[in-house]
């Protein structure tokens, strides 16, 4: 599999997860109940929903490298915090699987991003 395919495949999956969960934070009562169960205030659900929608788009569109790096950092913190929060309240391991998979896909996207988009010595992107 080429680096380009690995990058776009993993990035699209992460973006879809982010956009879907960000949308669900506003569309379902279950999301509000989950945030309450985890001990978070309701305004955090709104903040995180907006951040996931913006971040999901940011992963897919061309942006300056520094902004793309911040997007990856934000999602790393988000997915890691989700894992910790679910484990801290004693949720079953099945509730931890989604953020673990999302983090693995994000890390795959990040590594592929650096291999595909960082220029080589001759100025061409590697992995094309």
Buried (B, 14 or more C-beta within 10 A) or exposed (E): EEBBEBBBBBBBBBBBBBBEBBBBBEEEEEBBEBBEEBEBEEEEBBEBBEBBBBBBBBBBEEBEEEEBBBBBEBBBEBBBBBBEBBEEEEBEEEBBEBBBBBBEBBBBBBBBBBBBBEEEEEEEEBBE
